[in-house]
Amino acid sequence: MLVELWPIERPRPYPENARKWNTAAVDKVAASLRSYGFRQPLVVDAQDVIIIGHLRLAAAKTLRLKEVPVHIARDLTPAQVRGLRLMDNRSHEEAEWDFTLLVPELLGLSADSFDLSLTGFDVRELDVFLRDPMGEARADEAPPLPEIATTRRGDLWICGDHRVLCGDATDADAVTRLFGERRPALMACDLHTGYVTTLCGERKPAWGNSGRPVRSPMTIRSIGRKRTSCFRATSLTCGTQESMPVRLLPI
């Protein structure tokens, strides 16, 4: 097969090319050309119109290359030229990945400190291919309980602007100790058992540069678990059942 070097302006795109692409596709091919060089020439007909390689030519132009390799398919009829143009694009869609072979290839490249973006896969695809299901399961596991608890009932932790109390969210003394004169903004309850799981409070909204209210970080939280009506906790903290939003958690 004879391959010639042509000025990049000489190959002419086919105006009726049915294959379209986006900027991401051009960027990927450009990265490939930059790293690996031209390994597949453009294929044109006798009138210099591209049969194969529209995307490669677009990527080469973004890299400001002066010349591109070209093969002239002089032996094809006009009908064969049009057929090959479609076949080259359509045939790629018949292939699919064998993930039992793909993943080890990617892992091997990663072990060699190879830039995996040069494989053509994007970050989201690589995350899916290379994730460790067992590692994710281990990350979700709670650590074993210590023989001697660090936090005991009644401990009040001051975490910057946040206050966390180990206690019962339905106990009036505990709530008063935690909140003082402030009122909670949210109470979370278990829908099925009526357990009160969380009482949350926050500061009044501040005003940002945009002129819109900006929510300040949550500053007061109390966590308790006790089989009781959620309205009892509401009355302990706000005085009425309608004064605070209640969130029911379907646990």
KAWO-V565038 format. One record per backbone hydrogen bond with DSSP energy under -1.0 kcal/mol. CO is the residue of the C=O (numbers start at 1). NH is the residue of the N-H. E is the energy in kcal/mol with one decimal. If there is no record, write none. Layout:
BEGIN
CO/NH/E + CO/NH/E
END
This chain:
BEGIN
4/70/-3.2 + 6/68/-2.2 + 7/10/-2.1 + 12/50/-3.0 + 14/17/-1.7 + 22/26/-1.7 + 23/27/-2.5 + 24/28/-2.1 + 25/29/-2.2 + 26/30/-2.5 + 27/31/-2.3 + 28/32/-2.0 + 29/33/-2.7 + 30/34/-2.4 + 31/35/-2.0 + 32/36/-3.3 + 33/37/-1.4 + 42/71/-3.1 + 43/51/-3.9 + 43/52/-1.8 + 44/73/-3.0 + 45/48/-1.9 + 48/12/-3.1 + 49/45/-2.1 + 52/43/-2.6 + 53/57/-2.3 + 54/58/-2.2 + 55/59/-2.4 + 56/60/-2.4 + 57/61/-1.9 + 58/62/-1.5 + 59/63/-1.3 + 60/65/-2.2 + 61/64/-1.1 + 66/8/-2.5 + 68/6/-2.7 + 69/42/-2.7 + 70/4/-3.2 + 71/44/-2.4 + 72/74/-1.6 + 73/76/-1.0 + 77/81/-2.5 + 78/82/-1.8 + 79/83/-2.3 + 80/84/-3.1 + 81/85/-2.0 + 82/86/-1.6 + 83/87/-2.8 + 84/88/-2.8 + 86/90/-2.9 + 87/91/-2.8 + 90/93/-1.4 + 91/94/-1.3 + 98/101/-1.6 + 98/102/-2.5 + 99/103/-1.9 + 101/105/-1.3 + 102/106/-2.3 + 103/107/-2.8 + 104/108/-2.5 + 105/109/-2.2 + 106/110/-2.6 + 107/111/-2.3 + 108/112/-1.2 + 109/114/-2.6 + 110/113/-1.7 + 115/118/-1.8 + 116/119/-1.7 + 117/120/-1.2 + 122/126/-2.3 + 123/127/-2.3 + 124/128/-1.7 + 125/129/-2.5 + 126/130/-2.5 + 132/136/-2.3 + 133/137/-2.1 + 134/138/-2.3 + 135/139/-2.0 + 136/140/-1.3 + 152/155/-2.4 + 155/166/-2.5 + 157/164/-2.6 + 159/162/-2.2 + 162/159/-3.2 + 163/221/-2.3 + 164/157/-3.4 + 165/223/-1.3 + 166/154/-3.6 + 168/171/-1.8 + 171/175/-2.5 + 172/176/-2.4 + 173/177/-2.3 + 174/178/-1.9 + 175/179/-3.0 + 176/180/-2.0 + 179/182/-2.0 + 186/200/-3.2 + 187/247/-3.4 + 188/197/-2.4 + 188/198/-1.5 + 189/249/-4.7 + 190/194/-2.0 + 195/190/-2.6 + 198/188/-2.7 + 199/222/-2.1 + 200/185/-2.7 + 200/186/-2.2 + 201/219/-1.3 + 201/220/-1.4 + 206/214/-3.6 + 208/211/-1.5 + 212/208/-1.8 + 214/206/-2.2 + 219/163/-1.8 + 220/201/-2.5 + 221/165/-1.3 + 222/199/-2.2 + 223/167/-1.3 + 226/228/-1.0 + 229/232/-1.1 + 230/234/-1.6 + 231/235/-2.3 + 232/236/-1.9 + 233/237/-1.6 + 234/238/-3.1 + 245/187/-1.4 + 247/189/-3.3 + 249/191/-2.5 + 249/251/-1.9
END
